[in-house]
Amino acid sequence: MTSARLVETIAESFGQRLTEAKRSGSTTFLSTPDDFLYAFVEEPAHMTEPYLSAMVKKGLKDFKHIVVLTSGQIPSAVRTPLTNRKVTVVEGARFQHLLEILGVDTIAAPETPAPASIGEHRTLPTADRLDRLMHVGREWLGQGVPALAARFYSEAVSLKPEYIPAYLGLGESYLALGLGDMAREAFDTVLTLQEDNMQARVGKARAHGVHGKIQQEIRALKSILADAPGNAVVRTHLFAALVEAQEWAEAGQHVEELLRLAPGEGRFHAMWAACLWHTGDREGAAREEAVALSTGLPMEEVLRVYETMMIQEKTLQRGKERPKSVTLPPIPAPGQKVAAPAAPPPSKPAPKSRPAKAKTSGRRK
């Protein structure tokens, strides 16, 4: 099977038709009607950062998302710029796993029979095939590959157009990809079918944040929380939005409510510690950090909370140091440009020691 046919088969296995296919060097590009660009890389080890940067710059101009597929491994120096630009990279074992799920033969046909796959399940009854699609969609979303999850959820929607869980999965995948408009459309479909669906209401509110409209997201989540004050999921999303807006005092109030619901949750104590630190209560922050650690939450997890909440302190407890294996770069506030670190002032030479003299009155000569 040629590389072009392989990627075409992958796209077709997602239930997608191709709008264009072309080849550049050792890379085959395929686009689908929903503005996704698939790039199959045959020789990833030979790819350079300038080449991929040019590809991404052009691709993101014309498409909503890019998925890079390769059976090999992309060099880390090249992979990092790709992931920083929110390009989905499916390589090595993940790529082989994708082929197995889809029932697609590789360029070199395998000697052993392929395991049960989506392709083989196409002849199964609708319910069985739908369950399989949903399972694989959840698997990829859980593994942090929403671009692939969206493909399976899309096929599930095509199979059963009024199936609410498929639209919810599709919306969550689009949110993870930063595609707010497409996410909102999926959640709107759910609300048309079930107007009080809480997950769809929350997802639609979060779509505002994807577009940088944090205050709109906060207002929408507050409205939802007013209808369901005991819903910890809604309150957690509202807390996250308030943190992004740096409204620390109000964010702290919601963490207190979460702690009332789950007083033994270490992450909530770490979040509360960060809020107290930002509002100037250093002693309270140190106390809550100690409580978070006493619940069994590892220090590395506490530090991840601090990183998310824009704290660069080693620890909030005096006299303790952060583990040397963990580093935490400065986190800029939303919209703030990262300034280059200032050069340290030149060190002054240590003063020369002088022999002690008896005190005398008058001016030194």
N, C-alpha and C positions, 0 to 999 in steps of 0.2 A: 504494500500500500504506500503510495507516495505521501510526502508530508502534507501537501495541499489537500489530498483526499482524506487524510487522517483528521485534520482539523475540521474539514467540512463535515465529516461523519460525526465528530464530537458536537459541533453546533447543531446538526440535525437531530442528534440524540437528545439534545435539550428541548426539542420541539421548535427550534428556530430556523427560519429561512435566511439565506444569505443575500445581502444586497450587493456585495462586491467581494472579489478575491483577487489578490495580487501578490507578487513576490518581489522582495528586495534583498539581494545577497543571499544569505542563508536563512532568511526570515520570511515566513508566509503570513500575510495579513488577510483577515476575513472580518467583515462587518455584518451586523444583523440589524433588522428594522428598528429595534429599540435603542439604537445608537450605542451599542457595545462594540468595541474593537478587540478582536482576538489576534494575538501575535504568537505564532509557533516558531520557536528558535531551535534550529537544528544543532548549532555549534555554540552553546552559551559561553564556553571557555574563551572563545575568540572575540567576544563582544566587548566593546570599549564603552566607557562612560559617556564620551561625547556623542557616540552614535545613538545610544539609548536616550540621552537627553533630548536630542533632536527629534527622535521618534515620539517621545512622550509629549514634547511641546506641540508638535503638529497634531498628535492624536487627541490630546485634551482640548484642542481648539475645535475639532470637528466631532468629537464623540463624548458621551457622558462618562464612560469608564473604559479602562484598558485592562485586559487580562493577558498576561504573558505566560505561555505554556512551554515547557521544555522537559524532556526526559532526563536531561543532565542537571548540573548544578551551575547556577549563575555566580560568578565571583562576588564575594561579599562587598568589594569596593563598588561594584555596579548595582548590586541588589539594594543597598541602603538608600541611594538616591531614588530608586524606583518606589520603595515602600514609603519613603518620606513624602512622595507625591501621590500617595494613596492609589498606586497601581497594584493590582492583585497579581502576585507571583505564585504560580503553581509549578513546582519543579520536583525532580527526583522521585522519591517514594510517593509523594502526594499526587504527582501526575500519573504514576502507575496505578495508584488506588482509584483515581478518577476513571481511567480506562476500564478497570475491572468492574466498577459500578455500572458503567455505561454498556459494558459488553462489547467494547470496540477493540479490534485487533491492533496490535502495534505494527510499526513498519516491518519488524521481523516477527513473523507469526510465532506465537508461543507453542512449545512442544506439548504442554499439558493443557487439558481443557480449561477454559475460563470458568470462574465461579459464577454462581447465580447473579444475574445482572438486570439492569433496567431494560436492556434490549430484549432479553429473554422474557421479561415480564410483560412485554407489550401485548402478548397474546392472552394474558390472564384476564379474569373478570375485572371490571372497572374498579371495584372496591379494593381488591388486592393490589392492583397497580397504583392506585391512589395512595394507599398506605405506604407502599414502597417509596414513592416520590417524596412524601412528607417526611419519612424517616431519614432519607438521604439529605433532604434540605436542612433538617434540624442538625444533622451530623456536621455538615459543612459550616453552618452558621455557628455552631458550638466550637468548631476548630478555628474560627476567626477568618473564614474565607467566604464572606457574604456574596461575592460576585458569583460563585458557583451555587450557593444556596438559592440565590434569586432565579437561576436557570431552572432548578427543579421545582421550585414553587410556581414559576410561570407555567411549566408544563402541567402541574396539578390544577392550576386555574383553568387551563385550556380543556383539561379532561372533565372538570366539574365546575362550571362558571359561577355557581352560587355557593361554593364551599368556603365558609368563613375562615377556618384555620389556614387555608392556603393563602388567602389575601393578607392575613395577619403576618404570616411568615415572610411574604413578599415585602410588606411594608417595613418590617424590622430589618430585612436585608438591605433595602434601599436606604434606610436611615443610617445603617452602619457604613454604607458606601458614600454617604454625604449627598444623596440624591433626594432632597427634600420634596420637590414637586411630585416626583414619582411615588414617594412614600405616602404623601398626602392623598394622592389619587387612590392608592390601594386602601387606605384607611377610610376614605369617603365611601368606597364601595361597601365596606363592612357596615358602616353606619347606615347606609341605605337599606341593608338587609336586616340590621339589628341596631336600632338607634341608640340603645343604652349600653353598647359594648364598651367596657371600661378600657381594655387594651387599645382599641382603636382611637378612643378619645385622647388617651395619653400619648399615643404615637403621633396623632395629628398635632397635638400641642408641641411635642418635641421637634416636629418638622420646622417650626419657627426658628428654633435654636440652630438647626443646620444652616439656615440662611443668615445667621448672625443676629436675628431679631430676638434677643434674649428677654427683653421686657415683655414682648408679646407672649413668649413661651411661659414666663412667670405668671402673667395674668391668667392665661388659659389653664395652667396647672392649679392655680389657686381656686379657680371656679370649679374644677373637677373635685378638688379636695373638700370644698364646701359641701358637695353632695355625698362624699364618702370620707369623713374625717378619720376613720380608723384604717384606711387603706395605706399600708406601709410602702407599697410600691410607688404610689402617686407621691407620697411625701418624700421618698428618696429622690425621685426625679426632680421635685421642686427644690430640694436641698442642693442638688447638683447645679441647677440653673442659678440659684442664688449665689453659689460659690463662684460660678463663672462671672456673675455680675459684681462680685466682691462685696456683696451685702452680708457681711459676716455676722452681725448681731441677729438678723432675722434667720439666717441659716442655722445659727446656734439654737434658736428656739425650736426649730424643726428636729434637730438632732436630739434635743431633750425629750421631745415627744416619741421619737424612735426608741430612745433608751427606756422609756416607760413601757413600750411594747415588748422590748427585748433587752432587759437590763444586763444580761451576760454576754452581749455581742461586743467583742473586742474592737471591731472596726468602728462601731458607733462611738466608743469611748475615744478612739484616736481622732475621729472627726470632731468630736466635742472639744478635745484638747486643742486642735488646730484653730477652731473658732474662738476659743478663749484666748489663745495666743494673739490672734489678730485684733481682738478687742482690748488688748492690754492687760489681761488677767494672767500674768505669768505663773503665779503660784497655782492657780486653778488648772492651768494648762499642764504643769508638771504633775499635779495630782492625777489628772485624767490619763496622762500618758502611762503613769505607773499602774493604774487600774487596767488599762488596755493590755499591758504586758502581763499582768497577773492573770488575765483570762486565758493565757496561752498563745496569744497572737504574737507571731515572730516579729522581731525588731524590723526585719526587712519589709514586712507588710505595713508596719506603722510608718516607715519611711516612704512607702509608696503613697500612702494617704497624704502625708505631708507634701510630697512632690506635687500631687494633684491639687492640693490646696495652697500652693505657692509659698511654702515655707522652706528656707534653706538652712535652718538651724541643724546642728549635729544631733541635738536632743533637746527636749524642753525641760529636762531635769538637770539641775546644776550638779557639776562634778562628775558627769558621766560623758563618755565619748561614744560617737557612732562607731560601729564595727568598721575596721579598715577595709573590709571587702566590699563595702557599699559606698558608692559615690553618688552625690546628688547635685547635678548642675543647677545653676540659677534658673528659676522659672520666671519669665516676664509676665506681667499682667496682660490680659486680653487686649490686643491692639497695640501694645507697647513694643517699640523696636528694641532689639537687643543691642546695647551699646558695648563697644569693645572695653575690656577691663582696663582700668587706669593703671599706668605704670607705678610701681611702688616708689615712694620717695627715697632719694639716696640716703643710705645709712650714714649717720654721723660717727666719726671716729670716737672711740671710747676715751674719756678724759684721762690724762696722765695722772697717775697716783702721786701724791705729794707727801712728804713726811709730815707728821703731825707737829704743829707748832703751838706754843702757848699763846693764849689770847692776848692781844695787844690792842691798845686804843689807837685811834688815828687811821689815816688812809694808807692803803697799800702802795708801795712804790713799784 
